[in-house]
C-alpha cells in the first residue's frame, strides 16, 4: 500500500492554481511531513499544527476519502 504522500504526488504539476496541486507541492517541499504514513490521525494532527493554507484540512479530508477508495 502506498503512503498518503505518494498518493498525493499524482497531483503535483496539475492544473495551475488547483488546491490539490498546492497541497501536493507543499507536502513535497516540507521535509518534516510524515511521508511514509498511512495513518489518517498522524497526518491530520500534522496538518492541524502545520497547515499551509486555510482550506488544507478540509481538502485533506476530501482527498483522504479518495485515497482510501484507491488504496484500501
C-alpha positions as CSV (number, residue, x, y, z in Angstrom):
1,X,0.0,0.0,0.0
2,X,1.3,3.5,-0.9
3,X,1.6,6.2,1.7
4,X,-0.7,9.2,1.5
5,X,2.3,11.3,0.4
6,X,2.9,9.0,-2.6
7,X,-0.8,9.1,-3.4
8,X,-0.7,12.9,-3.4
9,X,2.3,13.2,-5.7
10,X,0.0,12.5,-8.7
11,X,-1.4,16.0,-8.1
12,X,2.0,17.7,-8.5
13,X,2.1,19.6,-11.7
14,X,-1.7,19.5,-12.0
15,X,-3.7,22.5,-13.3
16,X,-2.3,25.8,-12.2
17,X,-3.9,27.1,-9.1
18,X,-5.6,23.9,-8.1
19,X,-5.9,23.3,-4.3
20,X,-4.8,19.7,-4.8
21,X,-1.6,20.8,-6.5
22,X,-1.0,23.4,-3.9
23,X,-1.2,20.8,-1.1
24,X,0.9,18.3,-3.0
25,X,3.6,20.8,-3.7
26,X,3.7,21.9,-0.1
27,X,3.9,18.3,1.1
28,X,6.8,17.7,-1.4
29,X,8.7,20.8,-0.1
30,X,8.0,20.2,3.6
31,X,10.9,18.0,4.8
32,X,9.1,17.2,8.1
33,X,5.9,15.9,6.5
34,X,5.3,12.3,7.5
35,X,5.9,11.0,4.0
36,X,5.7,7.2,4.9
37,X,2.5,7.5,6.9
38,X,-0.7,5.7,6.0
39,X,-2.4,7.0,9.2
40,X,-5.2,9.5,9.0
41,X,-4.7,10.6,12.6
42,X,-0.9,11.2,12.2
43,X,-1.3,13.2,9.0
44,X,-4.4,15.1,10.3
45,X,-2.5,16.1,13.5
46,X,0.5,17.2,11.5
47,X,-1.7,19.4,9.3
48,X,-3.5,20.9,12.3
49,X,-0.2,22.2,13.5
50,X,1.4,23.0,10.2
51,X,-1.5,23.8,7.8
52,X,-0.1,25.6,4.7
53,X,-3.4,27.3,3.9
54,X,-6.8,27.8,5.4
55,X,-8.7,25.1,3.5
56,X,-5.9,22.5,3.7
57,X,-7.6,20.4,6.4
58,X,-10.9,20.3,4.6
59,X,-9.1,19.4,1.4
60,X,-7.2,16.7,3.2
61,X,-10.4,15.1,4.4
62,X,-11.8,15.0,0.9
63,X,-8.6,13.6,-0.6
64,X,-8.3,11.0,2.2
65,X,-11.6,9.5,1.1
66,X,-10.2,9.2,-2.5
67,X,-7.0,7.7,-1.0
68,X,-9.0,5.1,1.0
69,X,-11.1,4.1,-2.0
70,X,-8.0,3.6,-4.1
71,X,-5.6,2.1,-1.6
72,X,-7.7,0.1,0.9
